[in-house]
Amino acid sequence: MTDSDQMINEIFDSFNTLNYLLVIIVFIIFGYRPPWWTRKAVDWVQKEIQDLPGPLSLPLLGTRWVFSCGGYTFNKIHEFYADMYEKYGPIVKEEALFNIPVVSVFEKEDIEKVLKSSGKYPIRPPTEAVAAYRKSRPDRYTSAGIVNEQGAVWYHLRTSLTSDLTSPKTISGFLPQVEEIAEDWCSFVRQHRANGDRVFDLEDVVGKLGLETSCALVLGRRLGFLIPGEESDLGSKLAAAVHKNFIAIRDTYFGLPFWKFVQTSAYKNLAESEEMIYKLALELIQTADEATHDSAVFQSVLKADIDHKEKTAAIVDFIAAGIYTLKNSLVFLLYLIAMHPSTQEKILEDSSKSYLKACVLESFRLLPTAYCLARVTEEDLELSGYKVSAGSAVICHTGIACKNDKYFRDAGEFRPERWLGEEKSATTSNATFLVSPFGVGRRICPGKRFIEHVLPIILESTVRNFEIETVEPMELQFEFLLSPKGPTTMLFKDRG
């Protein structure tokens, strides 16, 4: 980076409250009137996007100022949206750079309408910084990948790469190996206890489990990340790079996009983490042996009718996503179980394992990793009485709706029983389109079936081996996905 680039970068990174105020004054002097000044004063005229309530929008900068001097930070975005719902109601408008509107909906009726309206190629707002980085590396990528591509290109990648990953046959064949991994995980936990059965930094310990499980599925073999004393640096480095990557994606996605003009610190972190993830995952791929060649997932990628670069990129993405999603989901699940000791006894007593699965579903409802779903509308919609035109960016806040007593009785409580017996029908009905930690419809996460089947096995093995207790309340933070704010400490006492 040249001295001039570094100077420009520092200017953008230091953009503070005073700068915002000067911009506001200049635009007001020259006659600018923000969109919220034009709201209609009569009810019988159909309301449109510009009439939506929401935080104050500044000229050009939109509403992103709230994350610089409005009392909110990027790692608490989930709290910002909860406050917006409380303050403005079921539908809210933000504005991105150049005052491009972004609509948020918080109630089931609107969420369902948006998600149902998607066609053959649902449009999900891309993570532009990742797409830009991959475009800058034609030596590695020929597209922006499954997450960021749209239309026919996305559909071809999706159908070519994920058929075996989403296959019930593939997952059922993998479950015996998961049971072995779960037992090794319990031994690994025993080795990491200290100071009276405490496991410090649970995220790191669970991360090793996520790495071992994801690699076993994708590469078809065990790599030994759960063998105490034999852990390689590779696992720790890969987990750290994935964590850094998600934070960088968050900061480039929700922050003002200065990275498009200069290399900001957020974009630099994204590029560095993408580089590290690719390099480390490639090391794993290059150690392929006969077991790998027998892996259904690995073989399905190799046989896909796509460029060889896409095949490597897909395997890298599968491993990285598996580590992060499994880690967060399991930490949340273990925390909720530890907070409610009676659930552990019920898991042990229930031979049908239906209560076990109910615990997993309830954790998805209360602490979903994917806290919201974003779509670009493909047709005009009426949402909470407002006309939202086709081509609008809409965020469906499923995580907030799941905590609404209108849809779930005692919604703030962890009650796996709601998924069983007489309550099951009503719960399942309301859960459609709301309990969706892996997305909905054609753009659903291809690892959904994998996570849903792995978590109950690991939970059951853990509860049979340990009495789990919390040490202190868990804090949440937003890292593009909802995550525990670590390090989390919990007690794992040997069960007598």
matplotlib code that plots the C-alpha trace (Angstrom):
import matplotlib.pyplot as plt

x = [0.0, 1.4, 1.7, -1.1, -3.4, -2.6, -3.4, -6.8, -7.6, -6.9, -9.2, -12.1, -11.5, -11.5, -14.8, -16.4, -19.4, -18.1, -17.8, -21.4, -22.6, -20.7, -22.2, -25.7, -25.3, -23.9, -26.8, -29.5, -28.0, -28.3, -31.9, -31.7, -34.9, -34.6, -37.3, -39.1, -40.2, -42.5, -44.7, -48.3, -50.7, -53.8, -54.7, -56.6, -53.6, -51.7, -48.5, -45.2, -41.7, -40.8, -43.7, -42.3, -41.3, -37.6, -34.6, -33.5, -31.9, -29.0, -28.2, -26.2, -25.2, -28.7, -29.2, -25.8, -24.8, -26.5, -23.6, -21.0, -22.7, -26.1, -25.3, -25.2, -22.3, -22.0, -21.6, -25.0, -27.0, -29.5, -30.3, -30.6, -33.3, -35.1, -35.2, -36.5, -39.3, -40.2, -40.1, -41.6, -43.7, -44.0, -42.3, -39.4, -37.2, -33.5, -31.4, -28.1, -25.5, -27.0, -30.4, -31.2, -34.1, -33.9, -37.2, -37.4, -40.4, -41.0, -44.3, -45.2, -47.7, -45.2, -42.3, -44.3, -45.5, -41.9, -40.4, -43.3, -43.1, -39.6, -39.5, -37.2, -34.2, -34.7, -32.6, -30.6, -28.7, -25.0, -22.1, -20.6, -17.1, -16.7, -17.9, -15.5, -12.6, -13.3, -13.6, -10.1, -8.8, -9.5, -6.7, -8.9, -12.5, -14.7, -17.8, -18.8, -19.9, -23.2, -23.9, -23.4, -24.4, -27.9, -30.2, -29.2, -25.5, -26.5, -29.0, -26.4, -23.9, -26.5, -27.8, -24.3, -22.6, -25.1, -27.2, -25.2, -24.7, -28.4, -29.2, -30.9, -28.9, -25.6, -26.4, -27.8, -24.7, -22.6, -24.3, -22.4, -19.2, -20.9, -21.5, -17.8, -16.9, -19.4, -17.7, -14.3, -15.6, -16.6, -13.1, -11.7, -13.9, -12.5, -9.0, -9.8, -11.4, -9.7, -10.5, -13.3, -14.8, -14.7, -14.2, -12.8, -13.3, -16.0, -16.1, -12.5, -13.2, -16.5, -14.6, -12.4, -15.5, -16.9, -13.7, -13.5, -17.1, -17.2, -14.0, -15.3, -18.4, -16.8, -13.5, -14.7, -12.1, -11.2, -8.3, -7.6, -8.6, -10.1, -7.0, -5.5, -1.9, -1.9, -3.9, -2.2, -1.8, -3.9, -7.2, -6.7, -5.5, -8.5, -11.0, -9.5, -9.5, -13.2, -14.0, -12.1, -13.8, -17.4, -16.6, -15.0, -18.1, -20.3, -18.3, -18.1, -21.8, -23.3, -20.8, -20.5, -18.9, -15.7, -13.9, -15.1, -12.8, -9.9, -8.7, -10.3, -9.2, -12.5, -11.8, -8.1, -9.3, -11.7, -9.0, -6.5, -9.0, -10.2, -6.6, -5.9, -9.1, -8.3, -4.7, -5.5, -8.5, -6.4, -3.8, -6.6, -7.9, -4.4, -4.0, -6.8, -6.5, -8.7, -11.2, -11.6, -12.2, -15.1, -16.7, -20.1, -19.9, -16.3, -17.0, -20.2, -18.2, -15.4, -18.0, -19.9, -20.2, -18.4, -14.9, -12.3, -11.7, -15.3, -14.9, -12.0, -13.8, -17.0, -15.1, -13.4, -16.7, -18.4, -15.7, -15.6, -19.4, -19.7, -17.1, -18.8, -22.4, -22.0, -19.9, -22.4, -25.4, -23.9, -22.6, -26.2, -27.7, -25.4, -25.9, -29.7, -29.6, -27.2, -29.5, -32.4, -31.1, -34.4, -34.1, -31.1, -32.9, -35.8, -33.3, -32.0, -35.4, -36.9, -36.1, -37.9, -35.5, -38.4, -37.6, -33.9, -35.0, -37.5, -34.6, -32.7, -35.8, -36.3, -32.7, -33.2, -36.2, -34.6, -31.0, -30.9, -27.5, -29.2, -31.1, -32.8, -33.3, -32.8, -34.5, -34.9, -38.6, -39.5, -43.0, -44.9, -46.0, -48.3, -46.6, -48.3, -50.4, -47.4, -46.7, -43.2, -42.2, -40.4, -36.7, -36.7, -34.3, -36.3, -35.0, -37.2, -36.5, -37.4, -35.4, -37.4, -40.7, -39.8, -39.8, -43.2, -46.0, -48.4, -46.9, -45.5, -46.8, -44.3, -42.0, -39.1, -38.9, -36.9, -39.7, -39.0, -42.4, -44.0, -42.8, -44.5, -48.0, -51.0, -48.9, -47.0, -49.5, -49.8, -46.1, -45.2, -47.8, -46.4, -42.8, -43.2, -41.1, -40.2, -38.0, -35.5, -31.9, -30.8, -33.0, -36.1, -36.9, -34.6, -31.8, -31.9, -28.4, -27.3, -25.9, -29.3, -29.9, -26.3, -26.6, -30.1, -28.9, -25.5, -26.7, -29.0, -26.3, -23.7, -26.2, -27.3, -23.7, -22.7, -25.7, -25.1, -21.5, -21.9, -24.1, -23.8, -24.0, -23.5, -21.1, -22.4, -24.9, -24.0, -23.8, -24.6, -22.9, -23.5, -20.7, -22.9, -24.4, -25.6, -22.7, -21.9, -19.7, -16.9, -15.0, -17.8, -17.1, -19.3, -19.1, -19.0, -19.3, -19.0, -22.4, -22.4]
y = [0.0, 3.4, 6.3, 8.2, 5.1, 4.7, 8.4, 8.1, 4.9, 6.7, 9.5, 7.1, 5.1, 8.3, 9.6, 10.8, 12.6, 16.0, 14.9, 13.7, 17.0, 19.0, 16.9, 17.5, 21.2, 21.5, 19.5, 21.4, 24.7, 23.6, 22.6, 18.8, 17.3, 13.7, 11.1, 11.2, 14.8, 13.6, 11.3, 11.4, 13.1, 11.3, 7.7, 7.0, 7.5, 4.2, 4.4, 3.5, 2.8, 6.5, 6.8, 4.1, 5.0, 4.6, 6.3, 9.7, 9.5, 11.8, 13.0, 10.4, 8.6, 7.3, 5.8, 4.2, 7.0, 5.2, 2.8, 5.6, 8.1, 6.7, 4.4, 1.2, -1.0, -3.6, -6.4, -5.5, -5.2, -7.7, -5.2, -2.3, -4.2, -5.2, -1.5, -0.5, -3.0, -1.7, 2.0, 1.9, -1.2, -4.2, -2.5, -0.2, 1.6, 2.2, 3.8, 2.6, 4.8, 7.2, 6.8, 3.4, 2.1, -1.2, -2.5, -4.6, -6.7, -8.3, -10.2, -13.6, -12.4, -10.1, -12.5, -15.3, -13.1, -12.1, -15.6, -17.2, -14.6, -15.8, -17.5, -20.1, -18.0, -16.2, -13.1, -12.7, -9.5, -10.5, -9.8, -7.4, -7.3, -11.1, -11.0, -8.2, -10.1, -13.3, -11.3, -10.0, -13.5, -15.2, -17.6, -19.2, -18.3, -18.2, -16.9, -15.3, -18.7, -20.2, -17.6, -14.6, -15.6, -15.0, -16.4, -19.2, -19.2, -19.6, -22.4, -24.3, -24.1, -25.1, -28.1, -29.2, -29.0, -29.8, -32.8, -35.3, -32.9, -32.5, -36.2, -38.1, -41.2, -39.3, -38.0, -41.3, -43.1, -40.5, -40.8, -43.8, -41.8, -38.9, -41.2, -42.0, -38.4, -37.6, -40.1, -38.6, -35.2, -36.2, -37.5, -34.3, -32.3, -34.3, -33.5, -29.7, -29.4, -27.4, -25.8, -28.1, -29.4, -26.1, -25.8, -22.4, -20.9, -23.4, -21.8, -23.0, -26.6, -26.8, -25.3, -28.4, -30.6, -28.5, -28.9, -32.6, -33.2, -31.0, -32.5, -36.0, -35.3, -33.4, -35.2, -38.6, -39.2, -38.3, -35.8, -36.1, -32.7, -34.2, -36.1, -34.3, -33.4, -34.1, -31.1, -29.3, -25.6, -25.9, -26.4, -23.4, -21.2, -22.2, -21.6, -18.1, -17.3, -18.3, -16.1, -13.2, -13.6, -13.5, -10.3, -8.7, -9.7, -8.0, -4.8, -4.5, -5.4, -3.1, -0.3, 2.5, 1.0, 3.0, -0.2, 0.2, 3.2, 2.5, -0.6, -0.1, -2.1, -4.1, -5.1, -5.9, -8.2, -9.9, -10.4, -11.7, -14.2, -15.4, -16.0, -17.9, -20.0, -21.0, -21.9, -23.9, -25.8, -26.5, -28.2, -30.5, -31.2, -32.0, -34.8, -36.8, -40.5, -43.5, -42.6, -39.2, -40.8, -42.8, -39.7, -39.0, -35.3, -35.0, -37.2, -35.3, -32.1, -33.7, -35.1, -31.8, -30.2, -27.0, -25.4, -27.2, -23.9, -23.9, -27.4, -26.4, -23.2, -25.2, -27.7, -24.8, -23.0, -26.2, -26.8, -23.2, -22.8, -26.2, -25.2, -21.9, -22.9, -26.1, -24.3, -21.5, -23.8, -26.3, -23.7, -22.1, -25.6, -26.6, -23.3, -23.6, -27.2, -26.1, -23.3, -25.8, -28.9, -30.7, -31.0, -33.2, -35.7, -35.8, -36.4, -39.4, -40.8, -40.5, -43.6, -42.3, -39.4, -37.0, -34.8, -34.6, -33.4, -30.9, -29.4, -28.8, -27.2, -25.0, -23.8, -23.0, -20.9, -19.0, -18.6, -19.0, -18.5, -16.9, -14.2, -12.8, -13.6, -11.1, -11.0, -8.7, -8.7, -10.0, -8.5, -5.7, -6.6, -5.0, -5.4, -4.0, -1.7, -0.3, -0.9, -2.3, -2.3, -5.1, -4.9, -3.7, -5.1, -6.6, -8.1, -10.7, -10.7, -14.3, -14.2, -11.4, -12.9, -16.2, -14.3, -12.8, -14.2, -13.7, -16.8, -18.8, -19.0, -17.8, -17.1, -15.9, -19.2, -22.3, -25.0, -28.0, -29.3, -26.9, -29.2, -32.2, -33.5, -31.2, -28.1, -29.6, -28.8, -25.1, -24.7, -26.4, -24.3, -21.0, -22.2, -22.3, -19.5, -18.3, -21.0, -20.9, -20.8, -22.2, -20.1, -21.0, -22.3, -22.8, -20.7, -22.7, -23.6, -26.9, -28.0, -27.8, -31.6, -32.2, -29.8, -31.1, -34.7, -34.1, -31.9, -34.4, -37.1, -34.8, -33.5, -37.0, -38.2, -35.1, -35.4, -39.1, -38.3, -35.0, -32.9, -29.5, -26.2, -22.6, -20.3, -16.9, -15.6, -15.7, -12.5, -12.4, -10.6, -10.2, -11.5, -11.6, -14.6, -14.5, -15.8, -16.2, -13.4, -15.5, -16.8, -18.9, -21.0, -24.0, -26.9, -30.5, -32.8, -36.5, -38.1, -40.8]
z = [0.0, -1.0, 1.5, -0.3, -0.1, 3.6, 4.2, 2.4, 4.3, 7.6, 6.6, 5.9, 9.0, 11.2, 9.7, 12.9, 14.3, 13.3, 9.7, 9.7, 11.1, 8.5, 5.7, 7.1, 7.3, 3.8, 2.3, 4.3, 3.1, -0.5, -0.1, 0.4, 1.8, 3.1, 2.1, 5.4, 4.8, 2.0, 4.0, 3.1, 5.5, 4.5, 5.1, 1.9, -0.3, -0.6, 1.4, -0.3, 0.8, 1.2, 3.8, 6.0, 9.6, 10.6, 12.0, 10.7, 7.3, 6.4, 2.9, 1.0, 4.2, 4.9, 8.4, 8.8, 11.1, 13.9, 14.0, 14.4, 16.7, 17.4, 20.2, 18.3, 17.1, 14.4, 16.9, 18.4, 15.2, 16.6, 19.4, 17.0, 15.1, 18.2, 19.2, 15.8, 16.1, 19.5, 18.4, 14.9, 14.7, 12.3, 9.3, 9.3, 6.7, 6.8, 4.1, 2.8, 1.1, -1.4, 0.5, -1.0, 1.1, 3.0, 4.4, 7.6, 8.5, 11.9, 11.8, 10.4, 7.9, 6.1, 6.5, 4.9, 2.1, 1.2, 1.3, -0.5, -3.4, -4.5, -7.9, -9.4, -8.7, -5.4, -5.2, -2.0, -1.5, -2.1, 0.2, -2.3, -0.7, -1.0, -4.6, -5.4, -3.8, -5.7, -8.9, -8.2, -8.0, -11.4, -10.6, -8.0, -8.7, -11.8, -10.0, -6.7, -5.4, -4.3, -1.6, -3.8, -7.3, -8.7, -11.4, -13.7, -12.6, -9.0, -9.9, -11.9, -9.0, -6.5, -8.4, -9.4, -6.1, -3.3, -4.4, -2.3, 0.6, 1.0, 0.3, 3.2, 2.0, 2.4, 5.9, 7.2, 6.0, 7.9, 11.2, 12.6, 12.2, 14.0, 16.9, 17.1, 16.9, 19.7, 22.0, 21.1, 21.8, 25.3, 25.9, 24.5, 26.9, 29.9, 28.8, 28.7, 32.0, 34.7, 38.1, 39.1, 35.9, 34.1, 30.4, 29.5, 26.1, 25.0, 21.6, 20.9, 22.1, 20.1, 17.1, 17.1, 17.0, 14.2, 12.2, 12.8, 11.9, 8.8, 7.4, 8.1, 6.0, 3.2, 3.0, 4.1, 6.8, 10.4, 10.8, 14.5, 15.7, 18.8, 19.9, 22.9, 22.4, 18.7, 17.5, 14.6, 14.2, 11.1, 13.0, 15.2, 12.4, 10.2, 13.0, 13.7, 10.0, 9.6, 12.7, 11.2, 7.9, 9.3, 11.2, 8.1, 6.0, 8.6, 8.7, 4.9, 4.5, 7.1, 7.1, 4.6, 1.5, 1.4, 0.6, -2.9, -3.3, -1.0, 0.9, 4.3, 7.3, 7.1, 3.5, 4.3, 7.0, 4.6, 1.9, 4.5, 6.0, 2.6, 1.6, 4.8, 4.7, 1.1, 1.8, 4.9, 3.4, 0.3, 2.6, 3.9, 0.4, -0.9, 1.7, 0.1, 0.5, -0.4, 2.3, 0.7, -2.7, -1.1, 0.2, -1.4, -0.9, -2.2, -5.2, -6.1, -6.2, -8.4, -10.8, -11.1, -14.5, -13.5, -13.8, -11.6, -9.7, -8.6, -7.3, -5.0, -3.9, -3.1, -0.9, 0.9, 1.5, 2.7, 5.3, 6.5, 6.8, 8.6, 11.2, 12.0, 11.8, 13.9, 16.5, 17.1, 17.0, 19.5, 22.0, 22.0, 22.5, 25.3, 27.1, 27.0, 28.2, 31.0, 32.0, 32.4, 34.3, 34.2, 30.4, 30.8, 32.9, 30.4, 27.6, 29.5, 30.3, 26.8, 24.8, 21.7, 21.4, 20.5, 23.5, 22.4, 19.0, 20.6, 22.5, 19.3, 17.6, 20.6, 20.5, 16.8, 17.8, 20.7, 19.5, 15.7, 14.1, 11.0, 12.9, 9.8, 6.1, 3.3, -0.1, -3.1, -4.0, -7.4, -7.5, -5.9, -2.4, 0.2, 3.6, 6.7, 4.5, 2.5, -1.1, -1.5, -5.1, -7.0, -6.7, -3.1, -0.5, 2.4, 5.6, 7.3, 11.1, 11.9, 15.1, 16.5, 15.4, 17.1, 20.4, 19.8, 22.2, 19.4, 17.7, 20.6, 24.1, 26.6, 23.7, 25.7, 27.6, 26.7, 26.6, 24.4, 25.4, 23.0, 20.1, 21.6, 22.5, 22.2, 21.6, 18.7, 15.9, 16.8, 17.3, 14.0, 12.2, 13.5, 13.1, 9.3, 7.8, 11.4, 12.8, 9.9, 11.2, 7.8, 5.6, 3.6, 0.1, -2.7, -1.1, 2.1, 3.5, 1.9, 5.3, 7.0, 7.1, 8.2, 11.2, 12.2, 12.4, 14.0, 16.9, 18.6, 18.5, 20.0, 22.6, 23.7, 24.1, 26.0, 28.4, 29.0, 29.9, 31.8, 34.0, 32.3, 34.2, 33.4, 35.2, 34.0, 31.6, 28.0, 26.0, 22.3, 19.5, 15.8, 13.5, 10.4, 12.1, 15.7, 17.9, 21.6, 22.9, 24.2, 25.9, 27.4, 30.5, 31.5, 33.9, 32.6, 35.6, 35.1, 35.4, 38.1]

ax = plt.figure().add_subplot(projection="3d")
ax.plot(x, y, z, "-o")
ax.set_aspect("equal")
plt.show()
